[in-house]
Amino acid sequence: MIDLHTHTLLSDGELLPSELVRRAEAKGYKAIALTDHADHSNIDFIIPRLVKVCGVLNRYCKIRAIPGIEITHVPIEEILPLVKFARKNGSRMVIVHGETVSEPVLPGTNRHAIEAGCDILAHPGMISEKDARAAAKKGVYLELTTRKTHSSANRHVAKTALKTGAKLVLNNDAHSDSDLVTRAGAKHILAQIGLSQAYIKKILSNSMELADRKTGLKLGIK
């Protein structure tokens, strides 16, 4: 399994980065991206710390730790500048907190995140076909999530992605190790929203593809 969207106590998660990575490794995960919530108040604080700890862990651990960031609840005009800042300063996985139905995210966030070329648009809620087509064109992955607070739109996101050709990934949006589902659990969650086994396999392989690209490795995850 791979999780490309997680949080540590550097934002609203429960664990130190090292502990979250170790617990994921103990559960059989092959790669994990640490993507704490950020805006202008803390992005310059979080990124170098995640870059540093991931560098240390990758010297000793079999699991690959990927330093990232989740740009969250910022003015839509500031998404592009923050995406650029994150990449310039070492974030290998840049996520934008999408228009989930469970929070009052600013309208237009999905569109601006896609146009900014983030890696993953997290829990994009009732994303429009127009935005999904733009994501397909830009190579932005749309997220399906195991997190209950955001998962109610999973069926819509999957249906829209299938119609428009946008790529999907499944993430846990983990805030603790208890959020890290097994591969069997991931398949069950995806099957519950009516996806075929072939499509489920493709979604899980998309995570491998993106992790490979961001780590520069061939993780060989089946």
Secondary structure, 3 states (H helix, E strand, C coil): CEEEEECCCCCCCCCCHHHHHHHHHHCCCCEEEECCEECCCCHHHHHHHHHHHHHHHHHHCCCEEEEEEEECCCCHHHHHHHHHHHHHCCCCEEEEECCCCCCCCCCCHHHHHHHHCCCEEECCCCCCHHHHHHHHHHCCEEEEECCCCCHHHHHHHHHHHHHHCCCEEEECCECCHHHCCCHHHHHHHHHHCCCCHHHHHHHHHHHHHHHHHHHCCCCCCC
